[in-house]
Amino acid sequence: EKRRVEEEEAGRHRGEMLEKKRARQAKALEIQLQQVEEGKRQKANAGKLSAAEKCLSEAFEEIEKGDLDKAKEAYQRAVAEDPGLAVAVGNLALVYHEEGDVEKALATYARALELGPPQADVCNNFGNAMHDKGRLDEAAALYKRALGIDPLHHLALVNLGSVQRRRGDVASALSCFSLAVCSYPSSAAARRGMAALCCDMGQTEAGIFQLQAAVAIDGSNPTDHAALGFLLRGADKADEAMVHFATALSLDPKMSSVASVLGGMLKDTGRHSEAVFHFRQALRSPPFQAEALSNMAHALLFLCEWKQRRETMLA
């Protein structure tokens, strides 16, 4: 009887061991199946990421070519391939903003920030869109968020300075622009912002200095040359002012107010033929420059009288 009980006990033990073994095997098989499925998912995601990256590369190439429409299509394809690719979503928002579709840009920027760790560039660009809509508090908050990620993001510093300047907070604006200029002395945007603030504070010479630095860094901005020309003109530096007005017009011939002012300065120095050229240039583009029309009449009258006097002298 004792042997029978021991055998039954041993049998039950073997059965339990066998059951545990089968359970372990089943669990191992389940884990293996999960690993296989995870491998398949990773492979599929890797394929999607590669396709998305290819679209991103195409978009970057189109941006370099200046073709915004094709860049937008490439970004849209990248997002379709991988909706979670934050860089593609953020860049697509930037394209929408460049096209003038600010509402769509705002929605897309918000989506980009939801996808992963916030990027300083995305926060800054999002802030620009808010700024364009006149939502200054939200713009400032986004610029500060960008600076929380990258404390020396010079565009965020410049943009936050511009918002504070619009609010009339001179001390905060000065702090932002000063840090931007000190951290990135070769930033034309930082110099431009500092120049505007200096002029607000009545520091014309400092404004001239900063704008001169801006055009030395990047001489392709006609607005900088025009602004510098007006400052120099106000500081009785007519010759330098005319140089920058002429440069501004060579970059953008449709700056009618600049053409009118330059024409007037040339007329006042006796260069009537050149003045007439710029008066005509002013009248070809809106807004209408009544002073240019009046000054051109006087310049033409002078030239006609001078021609008559010359003919009389020759006769």
C-alpha positions as CSV (number, residue, x, y, z in Angstrom):
1,E,0.0,0.0,0.0
2,K,2.9,2.3,0.9
3,R,4.5,1.6,-2.5
4,R,1.2,2.3,-4.3
5,V,0.9,5.6,-2.6
6,E,4.5,6.5,-3.4
7,E,4.0,5.6,-7.1
8,E,0.8,7.7,-7.3
9,E,2.6,10.6,-5.7
10,A,5.5,10.2,-8.1
11,G,3.1,10.0,-11.0
12,R,1.4,13.2,-9.9
13,H,4.8,14.9,-9.6
14,R,5.8,13.7,-13.1
15,G,2.4,15.0,-14.4
16,E,2.9,18.4,-12.7
17,M,6.5,18.6,-14.1
18,L,5.3,17.7,-17.6
19,E,2.5,20.3,-17.3
20,K,5.0,23.0,-16.3
21,K,7.3,22.0,-19.1
22,R,4.5,22.3,-21.6
23,A,3.5,25.7,-20.1
24,R,7.1,26.9,-20.4
25,Q,7.3,25.6,-24.0
26,A,4.0,27.4,-24.8
27,K,5.3,30.6,-23.2
28,A,8.6,30.3,-25.1
29,L,6.7,29.8,-28.4
30,E,4.5,32.8,-27.6
31,I,7.5,35.0,-27.0
32,Q,9.1,33.7,-30.2
33,L,5.9,34.6,-32.1
34,Q,5.8,38.0,-30.6
35,Q,9.5,38.6,-31.5
36,V,8.8,37.5,-35.1
37,E,5.8,39.9,-35.3
38,E,7.9,42.7,-33.8
39,G,10.6,42.0,-36.3
40,K,8.0,42.3,-39.1
41,R,6.7,45.6,-37.7
42,Q,10.2,47.0,-37.4
43,K,11.0,45.9,-40.9
44,A,7.8,47.5,-42.2
45,N,8.5,50.7,-40.2
46,A,12.1,50.8,-41.5
47,G,10.8,50.6,-45.0
48,K,8.4,53.4,-44.4
49,L,11.1,55.6,-42.8
50,S,13.4,55.0,-45.7
51,A,10.6,56.1,-48.1
52,A,9.8,59.1,-45.9
53,E,13.5,60.1,-45.7
54,K,13.7,59.9,-49.5
55,C,10.8,62.3,-49.8
56,L,12.5,64.6,-47.3
57,S,15.6,64.6,-49.3
58,E,13.6,65.5,-52.4
59,A,11.9,68.3,-50.5
60,F,15.3,69.7,-49.4
61,E,16.5,69.7,-53.0
62,E,13.4,71.5,-54.2
63,I,13.8,74.1,-51.5
64,E,17.4,74.8,-52.6
65,K,16.0,75.2,-56.2
66,G,13.4,77.6,-54.9
67,D,10.5,75.5,-56.0
68,L,8.1,75.8,-53.1
69,D,5.3,73.8,-54.8
70,K,7.4,70.7,-55.5
71,A,8.9,71.0,-52.0
72,K,5.4,71.0,-50.5
73,E,4.4,67.9,-52.5
74,A,7.5,66.1,-51.3
75,Y,6.8,67.0,-47.7
76,Q,3.2,65.8,-48.1
77,R,4.4,62.5,-49.4
78,A,6.9,62.2,-46.5
79,V,4.1,62.7,-44.0
80,A,1.8,60.3,-45.9
81,E,4.6,57.6,-45.6
82,D,5.3,58.3,-41.9
83,P,2.7,60.6,-40.2
84,G,4.8,60.6,-37.1
85,L,7.9,62.1,-38.7
86,A,7.9,65.4,-36.9
87,V,10.6,67.1,-39.1
88,A,8.5,66.6,-42.2
89,V,5.4,67.9,-40.5
90,G,7.2,70.9,-39.1
91,N,8.8,71.7,-42.5
92,L,5.4,71.3,-44.2
93,A,4.0,73.9,-41.8
94,L,6.8,76.3,-42.8
95,V,5.9,75.9,-46.4
96,Y,2.2,76.6,-45.7
97,H,3.4,79.8,-43.8
98,E,5.6,80.8,-46.7
99,E,2.6,80.5,-49.1
100,G,0.6,82.8,-46.9
101,D,-1.8,80.1,-45.5
102,V,-1.2,81.0,-41.9
103,E,-4.2,79.2,-40.4
104,K,-3.1,75.9,-42.0
105,A,0.5,76.6,-40.9
106,L,-0.7,77.1,-37.3
107,A,-2.6,73.8,-37.3
108,T,0.4,71.9,-38.8
109,Y,2.9,73.4,-36.4
110,A,0.7,72.4,-33.5
111,R,0.7,68.8,-34.8
112,A,4.5,68.8,-35.2
113,L,4.9,69.7,-31.5
114,E,2.6,66.9,-30.5
115,L,4.6,64.2,-32.3
116,G,7.7,64.2,-30.1
117,P,10.2,66.2,-28.2
118,P,9.8,69.9,-29.3
119,Q,12.4,71.3,-31.6
120,A,13.6,74.9,-31.1
121,D,13.2,75.7,-34.9
122,V,9.6,74.5,-34.9
123,C,8.8,76.5,-31.8
124,N,10.4,79.6,-33.3
125,N,8.6,79.2,-36.7
126,F,5.3,78.5,-34.9
127,G,5.9,81.7,-33.0
128,N,6.4,83.6,-36.3
129,A,3.1,82.4,-37.5
130,M,1.4,83.5,-34.3
131,H,3.2,86.9,-34.6
132,D,1.8,87.3,-38.2
133,K,-1.7,86.8,-36.8
134,G,-1.1,89.4,-34.2
135,R,-1.2,86.9,-31.3
136,L,1.8,88.4,-29.5
137,D,1.3,86.6,-26.2
138,E,1.3,83.2,-27.8
139,A,4.2,84.2,-30.1
140,A,6.3,85.3,-27.1
141,A,5.5,82.0,-25.3
142,L,6.6,80.0,-28.3
143,Y,9.8,82.0,-28.7
144,K,10.5,81.5,-25.0
145,R,9.9,77.8,-25.4
146,A,12.4,77.7,-28.2
147,L,14.9,79.4,-26.0
148,G,14.2,76.9,-23.2
149,I,15.4,74.3,-25.6
150,D,18.3,76.3,-27.1
151,P,19.1,79.4,-25.0
152,L,21.2,80.9,-27.8
153,H,18.8,80.3,-30.7
154,H,19.5,83.7,-32.3
155,L,16.4,83.9,-34.4
156,A,14.2,83.2,-31.4
157,L,16.1,85.9,-29.5
158,V,15.6,88.4,-32.3
159,N,11.9,87.5,-32.7
160,L,11.2,87.7,-29.0
161,G,13.0,91.1,-29.0
162,S,10.7,92.2,-31.9
163,V,7.6,91.2,-29.9
164,Q,8.8,93.0,-26.8
165,R,9.6,96.0,-28.9
166,R,6.0,96.0,-30.2
167,R,4.7,95.7,-26.7
168,G,6.8,98.7,-25.6
169,D,9.0,96.7,-23.3
170,V,12.3,98.4,-24.2
171,A,14.3,96.7,-21.5
172,S,13.3,93.2,-22.4
173,A,13.8,93.9,-26.1
174,L,17.2,95.4,-25.5
175,S,18.2,92.3,-23.5
176,C,17.1,90.0,-26.3
177,F,18.8,92.0,-29.1
178,S,22.0,92.5,-27.1
179,L,22.3,88.8,-26.4
180,A,21.7,88.0,-30.0
181,V,24.3,90.4,-31.3
182,C,26.9,89.3,-28.7
183,S,26.3,85.6,-29.4
184,Y,26.0,85.9,-33.2
185,P,27.7,89.2,-34.3
186,S,27.5,88.0,-37.9
187,S,23.7,87.8,-37.8
188,A,22.1,90.5,-40.0
189,A,18.7,89.9,-38.4
190,A,20.1,90.6,-34.9
191,R,21.8,93.8,-36.1
192,R,18.6,94.9,-37.9
193,G,16.6,94.4,-34.7
194,M,19.1,96.3,-32.6
195,A,19.1,99.1,-35.1
196,A,15.3,99.5,-35.0
197,L,15.4,99.6,-31.2
198,C,18.2,102.1,-31.1
199,C,16.2,104.4,-33.4
200,D,13.1,104.0,-31.1
201,M,15.3,105.2,-28.2
202,G,16.6,108.2,-30.3
203,Q,20.1,106.8,-30.7
204,T,20.4,107.5,-34.4
205,E,24.2,107.0,-34.6
206,A,24.0,103.6,-32.9
207,G,21.2,102.7,-35.3
208,I,23.3,103.7,-38.3
209,F,26.2,101.6,-36.9
210,Q,24.0,98.5,-36.5
211,L,22.5,98.8,-40.0
212,Q,25.9,99.4,-41.6
213,A,26.9,96.1,-39.9
214,A,23.8,94.4,-41.2
215,V,24.4,95.4,-44.8
216,A,28.0,94.5,-44.5
217,I,26.9,91.0,-43.4
218,D,24.2,90.7,-46.0
219,G,24.0,93.3,-48.7
220,S,21.1,91.7,-50.6
221,N,18.2,93.2,-48.5
222,P,16.8,96.3,-50.2
223,T,14.9,97.3,-47.1
224,D,18.1,97.5,-45.0
225,H,19.7,99.8,-47.6
226,A,16.6,102.0,-47.8
227,A,16.4,102.3,-44.0
228,L,20.1,103.1,-43.7
229,G,19.6,105.7,-46.4
230,F,16.8,107.4,-44.5
231,L,18.9,107.4,-41.3
232,L,21.9,108.8,-43.1
233,R,19.8,111.5,-44.8
234,G,18.4,112.5,-41.4
235,A,22.0,112.7,-40.1
236,D,23.0,115.1,-42.9
237,K,25.1,112.5,-44.7
238,A,23.5,113.0,-48.1
239,D,26.2,111.4,-50.2
240,E,26.2,108.2,-48.2
241,A,22.4,108.2,-48.1
242,M,22.2,108.4,-51.9
243,V,24.6,105.4,-52.3
244,H,22.3,103.2,-50.2
245,F,19.1,104.5,-51.8
246,A,20.6,103.6,-55.2
247,T,21.6,100.2,-54.0
248,A,18.1,99.6,-52.6
249,L,16.6,100.5,-56.0
250,S,19.0,98.3,-57.9
251,L,17.8,95.4,-55.7
252,D,14.1,96.4,-55.9
253,P,13.2,99.0,-58.5
254,K,9.6,99.1,-57.3
255,M,10.4,101.0,-54.1
256,S,8.6,104.1,-55.2
257,S,9.1,106.2,-52.1
258,V,12.9,105.6,-52.2
259,A,13.0,106.5,-55.9
260,S,11.1,109.7,-55.1
261,V,13.4,110.7,-52.3
262,L,16.6,109.9,-54.3
263,G,15.2,111.9,-57.2
264,G,14.6,114.9,-54.9
265,M,18.1,114.7,-53.5
266,L,19.7,114.5,-56.9
267,K,17.6,117.5,-58.1
268,D,18.7,119.5,-55.1
269,T,22.4,118.8,-56.0
270,G,21.8,119.9,-59.6
271,R,21.8,116.4,-61.1
272,H,18.5,117.0,-62.9
273,S,18.8,114.3,-65.6
274,E,19.4,111.6,-63.0
275,A,16.6,113.0,-60.9
276,V,14.1,112.7,-63.7
277,F,15.1,109.1,-64.2
278,H,14.3,108.3,-60.6
279,F,11.1,110.4,-60.6
280,R,9.8,108.3,-63.5
281,Q,10.9,105.2,-61.7
282,A,8.8,106.4,-58.6
283,L,5.8,107.0,-60.8
284,R,5.8,103.6,-62.4
285,S,5.1,101.8,-59.1
286,P,2.4,102.2,-56.4
287,P,1.8,104.0,-54.2
288,F,1.4,107.2,-56.2
289,Q,4.1,109.7,-55.4
290,A,2.6,113.1,-55.9
291,E,5.8,114.8,-54.8
292,A,7.7,112.9,-57.5
293,L,5.4,114.2,-60.2
294,S,5.8,117.8,-59.0
295,N,9.6,117.5,-58.7
296,M,9.9,115.9,-62.1
297,A,8.0,118.8,-63.6
298,H,10.4,121.2,-62.0
299,A,13.4,119.2,-63.1
300,L,12.2,118.9,-66.7
301,L,11.5,122.7,-66.7
302,F,15.0,123.4,-65.6
303,L,16.4,121.0,-68.3
304,C,14.3,122.7,-71.0
305,E,15.4,126.2,-69.9
306,W,19.0,125.0,-69.7
307,K,18.7,123.7,-73.3
308,Q,17.2,126.9,-74.5
309,R,19.9,129.0,-72.8
310,R,22.5,126.7,-74.4
311,E,21.0,127.0,-77.8
312,T,20.9,130.8,-77.4
313,M,24.5,130.9,-76.4
314,L,25.5,128.8,-79.3
315,A,23.6,131.0,-81.7
